[in-house]
Amino acid sequence: MANRHPKETELFADLEASKVTLSTEMWAYIYSVISEYLTSTRLIFEYYKELDEPVPRVDLLKARDYVVKMIEHFKKIHYPEHLDSKDLKLVKIIQESKALHPAVKELMGHYFGNDLNFINLAINDVLDSDIQGGMTKEYSERVLLSLTSITDFLEKLRYATINIETVVDKIRNKLQFPLTYLSHLDAHKNTAVIDQDKLTRCCDNLKEIKDLLDKCK
């Protein structure tokens, strides 16, 4: 997990003072693309933590694919100067990324970039070795800490760079966890390992979504 940035307080204060915001398109891209892979990766490591077992190679391969995708999309935001994208959906994102506030770039590079690099190295370290038993519980817990660190940072950055959450933004945010977790359960077909707290969180999120939709009537 990345150490706390020595100037984090000052950088977030700078964002607030400058009234820096990221567009709805930028956050939609982060939450619909990056966070989907982030949540899927977390669920793999949380699943084996609950079982108190090492993460097997077959699931490490899946996690590595997710992490590679996250790094790829992170670079599109953080290093837009290296892109020559013909994808029209990315044009606005790339334009906005080129004008990112220095504090946003600094914080994203420190927390998002460093943690992703660590996770990628940790997974490859196991997959490239002759160890057949997968990633140890101790090592996987360190990876899980970094995944949680990224999630926490994105939430903190979101609330620092958006003034008013629209109903659509809230629904998208609330839907992410239930969709990913329930898909994960369906893929494993093992009701014995259902996490009651996560299931309750899914139900709570879905209820909040219903309440938000009711307000739109």
DAFENKA-V91785 format. One record per residue. RES is the residue in one small letter. PHI is phi in radians with two decimals (none if undefined). NEAR is the number of other C-alpha atoms within 8 Angstrom. Layout:
((RES PHI NEAR) (RES PHI NEAR))
This chain:
((m none 9) (a -1.09 9) (n -1.15 4) (r -1.05 5) (h -1.09 7) (p -1.06 4) (k -2.03 6) (e -0.99 9) (t -1.03 6) (e -1.15 7) (l -1.17 10) (f -1.18 10) (a -1.14 8) (d -1.13 9) (l -1.08 13) (e -1.17 10) (a -1.14 7) (s -1.50 6) (k 0.95 7) (v -1.26 11) (t -2.29 8) (l -1.87 8) (s -1.17 7) (t -1.04 7) (e -1.11 8) (m -1.12 10) (w -1.22 10) (a -1.11 9) (y -1.13 9) (i -1.08 9) (y -1.40 11) (s -1.48 8) (v -1.94 9) (i -1.15 13) (s -1.17 9) (e -1.10 11) (y -1.20 12) (l -1.08 13) (t -1.14 10) (s -1.09 13) (t -1.17 12) (r -1.04 11) (l -1.11 10) (i -1.08 11) (f -1.25 12) (e -1.17 9) (y -1.04 8) (y -1.37 11) (k -1.16 11) (e -1.13 8) (l -1.36 7) (d 1.05 7) (e -2.30 9) (p -1.12 12) (v -1.45 14) (p -1.19 9) (r -1.02 11) (v -1.07 6) (d -1.46 9) (l -1.14 13) (l -1.10 9) (k -1.11 8) (a -1.07 12) (r -1.09 11) (d -1.04 8) (y -1.12 12) (v -1.16 14) (v -1.04 9) (k -1.13 10) (m -1.08 12) (i -1.09 10) (e -1.04 8) (h -1.32 10) (f -1.07 10) (k -1.12 9) (k -1.13 10) (i -1.47 10) (h -1.49 10) (y -2.22 10) (p -1.12 12) (e -1.15 5) (h -1.65 5) (l -1.73 7) (d -2.34 4) (s -1.42 7) (k -1.80 5) (d -1.38 6) (l -1.06 7) (k -1.17 6) (l -1.66 8) (v -0.98 10) (k -1.13 9) (i -1.12 11) (i -1.13 11) (q -1.08 9) (e -1.19 9) (s -1.10 11) (k -1.15 9) (a -1.91 6) (l -1.00 8) (h -1.06 7) (p -0.92 6) (a -1.16 10) (v -1.14 9) (k -1.11 10) (e -1.09 8) (l -1.20 12) (m -1.10 10) (g -1.11 10) (h -1.24 11) (y -1.45 12) (f -1.17 11) (g -1.07 11) (n -1.14 10) (d -1.19 15) (l -1.08 12) (n -1.10 8) (f -1.10 11) (i -1.07 12) (n -1.08 11) (l -1.14 8) (a -1.10 10) (i -1.17 12) (n -1.14 9) (d -1.02 8) (v -1.34 11) (l -1.15 12) (d -1.48 6) (s -1.59 6) (d -1.57 6) (i -1.24 7) (q -1.69 5) (g -1.45 8) (g 1.54 12) (m -1.50 13) (t -1.08 10) (k -1.05 11) (e -1.11 6) (y -1.19 9) (s -1.17 12) (e -1.17 10) (r -1.17 9) (v -1.12 12) (l -1.10 11) (l -1.07 9) (s -1.21 14) (l -1.11 13) (t -1.14 9) (s -1.07 12) (i -1.13 11) (t -1.04 9) (d -1.09 8) (f -1.12 10) (l -1.05 8) (e -1.12 8) (k -1.14 8) (l -1.17 8) (r -1.03 9) (y -1.28 8) (a -1.52 12) (t -2.14 12) (i -2.38 11) (n -1.51 7) (i -2.30 4) (e -1.36 7) (t -1.36 6) (v -1.04 7) (v -1.09 6) (d -1.05 10) (k -1.12 10) (i -1.13 10) (r -1.04 9) (n -1.12 9) (k -1.24 12) (l -1.37 11) (q -0.99 9) (f -1.17 10) (p -1.00 13) (l -1.09 8) (t -1.26 11) (y -1.17 12) (l -1.18 8) (s -1.14 8) (h -1.11 10) (l -1.11 11) (d -1.10 7) (a -1.20 6) (h -1.52 6) (k 0.95 6) (n -2.26 7) (t -1.24 6) (a -1.21 4) (v -1.92 7) (i -1.12 8) (d -1.59 6) (q -1.08 6) (d -1.10 6) (k -1.20 8) (l -1.13 9) (t -1.11 8) (r -1.10 9) (c -1.04 11) (c -1.10 9) (d -1.09 8) (n -1.09 11) (l -1.14 11) (k -1.14 8) (e -1.11 9) (i -1.11 12) (k -1.05 8) (d -1.08 8) (l -1.15 10) (l -1.14 8) (d -1.06 7) (k -1.22 6) (c -1.52 5) (k -1.17 4))
